[in-house]
Amino acid sequence: MRIWILSACITLSFSCSAFAQQPGNAGKPAQNAMSQNKTAHENLPEMLEAKVKAAWATFMKKDKDGYAEFLAEDFKAVEADGDGERPKSQILREVEHSRYTDYLLQLFQVQQLGADYAFVTYESTMKFLQGPATRYRRVFIGELWTDRDGQWKMVRYQETPVR
């Protein structure tokens, strides 16, 4: 009886070890693909932060065509003014009428949401001319960026007032 139990245990242990090794071997191509993808996007946070900063600089210069280059064709924005969602065409019209004179961008965070998407959050403090009731305005911003044909474009923009 002991020999039979010992034989069963040995057989079971060989079966379990062989079974445990199969997913490891089968998962190697997936791990390699993930590590290659991670390597390809290692500098994604820095690249997207630079794009966000460049987009803000372009917007402040009131360069409508330059700003359009950062936006996907199906871009939508929701600003803190409560006027609802705006399409790309309306945002581009607003570029020419920008009223802020300076800004500070800080607290960047980038979360990759897959191979072709990333969510960027940051805080912006904008300075306006003396005329408006609010001279400074702070907003927390969330942007969804996507890689379309090798070019990272902003698809969604959402801002929330910071108090």
N, C-alpha and C positions, 0 to 999 in steps of 0.2 A: 504494500500500500504506500509506504514512504517513497519507493522508487517511482510509482505512478504519479504521485503528487509532485515530486521533484522534477520529473519529466514534463509534466504539465506546466509547471512554473517556468522552466527553461524555455519551452516552446512559446509560452505566452510572452516572456521577456524579449525573445528574438522578434516576435511579431510586432510587439509594441515599439521596439527600437527601429525596426524597418519602417513602420508606419510613421513614426515621429520624424524620420529623415526625409520622407517623400515631400511634405510641404516645404521643407527648407530648400530642397533642390528645385522644386517647382516655383518657389517664390523668388529665386535669385534673379531671373530676368526682370521681375517687377521691382525688386530692390535696386538693381542696376539702373533701370529706367528712372526710378524716383531719385536716386543719387545724381544721375546726369541732369535731371530736371532741376534739382536743387542747386547744382553747380551753375547751370545756365541762368538761374534767377537769384544767385547769391547777392548780387548787387542791386536787386530790384528795389529795396527800400531807398537806397541812395539815388537811384535813377528816377524813381517816381517823385521823391522829394524835390529833386532838381527840376523836374517837369512842372510840378506845382508852382514852384518859385518863379520859373520862367513864364508860366501862364499869368501869374499875378503881375509880373513886371510888364508883360505885353498888354494886359488889360489896363493897367495904370497909364500906359503911354497912349491909350485910346486907339490901339492898332487892331481894328476890327478883323481884318484879313489874317493877321498874325495870330490873334486869339482863336479864330475859327479852326486853325490847324491843330489845336489841342483837343478839340471836341469831336466826338463821333457824330455821324449824321443823325442818329436817333437820340441825341443828347436831350436831357430834361433837367431842370433846376428848380429847387424850392428854396426861396430866400426867407429870411427872418421877418420880412415885412407883412406876412400873412396874405399876400396876393395870390397864393396858390402856385401850381406848377407852371413853368414856362418852357416853351420849346426853344431849340437852338436859335431860330430866327429872331425871337424876341430878345434873347440874351445878347445876341450880336448887335441889335439896335441899342441896347442899354450901354454897350461899351463906349459909345461916343458921348454919353451923358454921365459918365462916372464923376462922382463928386468928392471922392476921398483924395487926400493930398499925400498921405503916407500910410504905411501899414507895417505890422510886425507879424511874422508867421513863426509859430513855435509849437512844441510838444507833438512832433510828428510821430505817427505810428502807422506801419504798413502791415496788413495781414493778407497774405496770399490766399486766394480762395479757389485755387486750381491752377492749371497750367496757363490759362489765358485771362484770369481775373485777379484783381487785388482791390482791397478796401483801404483807403487812406484817410486817416483822421488827423486833425490838427486844430490849433486855435489861431484866430486872427484878431488882431487889434487894429482897427482902422481909425485914422485921424481925418476929420473933415474940416472944411473952412469954418471960420468963426460964425457964419450965418446960421447953420442949422441948430436946432435946439440941443441936439446931442453932438458934442464935439468929438468924443471918442465912442467907438462901439466895438464891443468884443463879441465874437461869435465862435461857436464850436462848429467845425465843418467836417462832414463826411463825404467822401467822393468815391465812386466806383469807377475803376479804370479797367480797360480791356485791351488785350493785344489783338489787333486786327491787321492781318497781313504784315506782321513784323513791326507795326507802329502802335505804341501804347496811346490810347485815346480815352478821354473822360466821357463816361456814359451818363452818370448821375452826379448831381451836386445837391447837398442838403445842408443848410445852415440853421443853427439854433442859438438864440441869444444866451450869453453868459452873464449872470447877474452877480 
